[in-house]
């Protein structure tokens, strides 16, 4: 199951990277919490880009029959969270990402290389 979650996280990272998201990070958090196995974190430069990134992830995964269990924050487009069960995607406006600094909060997570996702 962990390998399936990892593949999904890397696939999402690739979708975000292809859509020009900023600083895409995948964190392996499965040993730290039961809420998810992986976080995918990315930024957009505007609310419009945050929404576009979110829509792209949802659309591409829906084409493969994968739908988010829950989505939060879409109305404001400053921080959108997509819950895919074992993978949670956080798409931030750059300012919010700096403020909330999830990478620092989850610093014990293991970053995965997304270069060849």
MIKOL-39476 format. One record per residue (C-alpha): residue number from 1; residue in one letter; x negated, y, z. Coordinates in nm, 4 decimals, padded with zeros to 6 digits. Example, Ala and Ser with C-alpha at 12.3 -4.5 7.8 and 13.67 -1.06 7.14 Angstrom:
BEGIN
+-----+----+----------+----------+----------+
!   i ! aa !        x !        y !        z !
+-----+----+----------+----------+----------+
!   1 !  A ! -01.2300 ! -00.4500 !  00.7800 !
!   2 !  S ! -01.3670 ! -00.1060 !  00.7140 !
+-----+----+----------+----------+----------+
# end
This chain:
BEGIN
+-----+----+----------+----------+----------+
!   i ! aa !        x !        y !        z !
+-----+----+----------+----------+----------+
!   1 !  X !  00.0000 !  00.0000 !  00.0000 !
!   2 !  X ! -00.2860 !  00.2382 !  00.0806 !
!   3 !  X ! -00.4321 !  00.1940 ! -00.2683 !
!   4 !  X ! -00.0949 !  00.2753 ! -00.4265 !
!   5 !  X ! -00.0735 !  00.5935 ! -00.2157 !
!   6 !  X ! -00.4279 !  00.6883 ! -00.3124 !
!   7 !  X ! -00.3492 !  00.6468 ! -00.6822 !
!   8 !  X ! -00.0403 !  00.8653 ! -00.6446 !
!   9 !  X ! -00.2349 !  01.1355 ! -00.4592 !
!  10 !  X ! -00.5042 !  01.1407 ! -00.7278 !
!  11 !  X ! -00.2410 !  01.1464 ! -01.0029 !
!  12 !  X ! -00.0767 !  01.4493 ! -00.8393 !
!  13 !  X ! -00.4160 !  01.6169 ! -00.8055 !
!  14 !  X ! -00.4758 !  01.5640 ! -01.1771 !
!  15 !  X ! -00.1344 !  01.7083 ! -01.2667 !
!  16 !  X ! -00.2101 !  02.0153 ! -01.0568 !
!  17 !  X ! -00.5585 !  02.0519 ! -01.2007 !
!  18 !  X ! -00.4260 !  02.0222 ! -01.5565 !
!  19 !  X ! -00.1784 !  02.3014 ! -01.4778 !
!  20 !  X ! -00.4671 !  02.5228 ! -01.3552 !
!  21 !  X ! -00.4025 !  02.5050 ! -00.9810 !
!  22 !  X ! -00.6773 !  02.6560 ! -00.7694 !
!  23 !  X ! -00.8988 !  02.4468 ! -00.5401 !
!  24 !  X ! -00.7133 !  02.1136 ! -00.5516 !
!  25 !  X ! -00.8011 !  01.8986 ! -00.2504 !
!  26 !  X ! -00.6956 !  01.5459 ! -00.1568 !
!  27 !  X ! -00.7378 !  01.4515 !  00.2095 !
!  28 !  X ! -00.7207 !  01.0938 !  00.3337 !
!  29 !  X ! -00.5428 !  01.1260 !  00.6690 !
!  30 !  X ! -00.4154 !  00.7709 !  00.7144 !
!  31 !  X ! -00.6321 !  00.7080 !  01.0224 !
!  32 !  X ! -00.5249 !  01.0358 !  01.1853 !
!  33 !  X ! -00.1455 !  01.0271 !  01.1695 !
!  34 !  X !  00.1577 !  00.8227 !  01.0784 !
!  35 !  X !  00.3267 !  01.1037 !  00.8849 !
!  36 !  X !  00.1382 !  01.0311 !  00.5608 !
!  37 !  X ! -00.1683 !  00.8648 !  00.4159 !
!  38 !  X ! -00.2748 !  01.1573 !  00.1973 !
!  39 !  X ! -00.2308 !  01.5319 !  00.1708 !
!  40 !  X ! -00.2716 !  01.6997 ! -00.1654 !
!  41 !  X ! -00.3380 !  02.0712 ! -00.1204 !
!  42 !  X ! -00.3523 !  02.3304 ! -00.3983 !
!  43 !  X ! -00.3021 !  02.7014 ! -00.4562 !
!  44 !  X ! -00.1469 !  02.9297 ! -00.7114 !
!  45 !  X ! -00.2255 !  03.2948 ! -00.7712 !
!  46 !  X !  00.1381 !  03.4063 ! -00.7737 !
!  47 !  X !  00.4821 !  03.2925 ! -00.6663 !
!  48 !  X !  00.5569 !  03.2154 ! -01.0309 !
!  49 !  X !  00.2539 !  02.9873 ! -01.0555 !
!  50 !  X !  00.3387 !  02.8146 ! -00.7265 !
!  51 !  X !  00.6846 !  02.7374 ! -00.8630 !
!  52 !  X !  00.5421 !  02.6217 ! -01.1964 !
!  53 !  X !  00.2960 !  02.3897 ! -01.0210 !
!  54 !  X !  00.5736 !  02.2438 ! -00.8075 !
!  55 !  X !  00.8020 !  02.1964 ! -01.1086 !
!  56 !  X !  00.5231 !  02.0302 ! -01.3076 !
!  57 !  X !  00.4494 !  01.7770 ! -01.0331 !
!  58 !  X !  00.8194 !  01.6982 ! -00.9915 !
!  59 !  X !  00.8807 !  01.6693 ! -01.3669 !
!  60 !  X !  00.5775 !  01.4507 ! -01.4428 !
!  61 !  X !  00.6471 !  01.2132 ! -01.1547 !
!  62 !  X !  01.0196 !  01.1990 ! -01.2297 !
!  63 !  X !  00.9292 !  01.0775 ! -01.5807 !
!  64 !  X !  00.7669 !  00.7795 ! -01.4084 !
!  65 !  X !  01.0652 !  00.7207 ! -01.1808 !
!  66 !  X !  00.9006 !  00.8779 ! -00.8752 !
!  67 !  X !  01.1080 !  01.1365 ! -00.6920 !
!  68 !  X !  01.0293 !  01.3403 ! -00.3844 !
!  69 !  X !  01.2040 !  01.2282 ! -00.0670 !
!  70 !  X !  01.2203 !  01.5886 !  00.0493 !
!  71 !  X !  01.1196 !  01.9320 ! -00.0733 !
!  72 !  X !  01.0840 !  02.2407 !  00.1441 !
!  73 !  X !  00.9969 !  02.6030 !  00.0823 !
!  74 !  X !  01.0932 !  02.6243 ! -00.2839 !
!  75 !  X !  01.3067 !  02.9361 ! -00.2339 !
!  76 !  X !  01.0181 !  03.1589 ! -00.1308 !
!  77 !  X !  00.7498 !  03.0060 ! -00.3521 !
!  78 !  X !  00.4785 !  03.0950 ! -00.1018 !
!  79 !  X !  00.4319 !  02.7440 !  00.0418 !
!  80 !  X !  00.6098 !  02.4465 ! -00.1087 !
!  81 !  X !  00.5868 !  02.1001 !  00.0435 !
!  82 !  X !  00.6831 !  01.7914 ! -00.1563 !
!  83 !  X !  00.7205 !  01.4706 !  00.0432 !
!  84 !  X !  00.6531 !  01.1523 ! -00.1528 !
!  85 !  X !  00.6473 !  00.9325 !  00.1561 !
!  86 !  X !  00.2833 !  00.8399 !  00.1994 !
!  87 !  X !  00.1705 !  01.1471 !  00.0049 !
!  88 !  X !  00.2630 !  01.5027 !  00.1003 !
!  89 !  X !  00.1869 !  01.7800 ! -00.1467 !
!  90 !  X !  00.1269 !  02.1344 ! -00.0216 !
!  91 !  X !  00.1266 !  02.4048 ! -00.2879 !
!  92 !  X !  00.0416 !  02.7458 ! -00.1478 !
!  93 !  X !  00.0190 !  03.1018 ! -00.2625 !
!  94 !  X ! -00.3490 !  03.1844 ! -00.2010 !
!  95 !  X ! -00.2731 !  03.4186 !  00.0911 !
!  96 !  X ! -00.0694 !  03.1572 !  00.2775 !
!  97 !  X ! -00.3302 !  02.8914 !  00.2176 !
!  98 !  X ! -00.5973 !  03.1068 !  00.3794 !
!  99 !  X ! -00.3680 !  03.1916 !  00.6709 !
! 100 !  X ! -00.2502 !  02.8365 !  00.7507 !
! 101 !  X ! -00.5832 !  02.6721 !  00.6613 !
! 102 !  X ! -00.4630 !  02.3115 !  00.6544 !
! 103 !  X ! -00.8093 !  02.1921 !  00.5628 !
! 104 !  X ! -00.9366 !  02.3214 !  00.8985 !
! 105 !  X ! -00.6404 !  02.1772 !  01.0897 !
! 106 !  X ! -00.7002 !  01.8380 !  00.9258 !
! 107 !  X ! -01.0805 !  01.8661 !  00.9215 !
! 108 !  X ! -01.1138 !  01.5037 !  01.0373 !
! 109 !  X ! -00.9461 !  01.3916 !  00.7143 !
! 110 !  X ! -01.1683 !  01.2457 !  00.4458 !
! 111 !  X ! -01.1774 !  01.4550 !  00.1276 !
! 112 !  X ! -01.1556 !  01.2527 ! -00.1926 !
! 113 !  X ! -01.3246 !  01.3454 ! -00.5158 !
! 114 !  X ! -01.0638 !  01.4689 ! -00.7606 !
! 115 !  X ! -01.3073 !  01.5254 ! -01.0474 !
! 116 !  X ! -01.2018 !  01.2115 ! -01.2318 !
! 117 !  X ! -00.8548 !  01.1711 ! -01.0849 !
+-----+----+----------+----------+----------+
# end
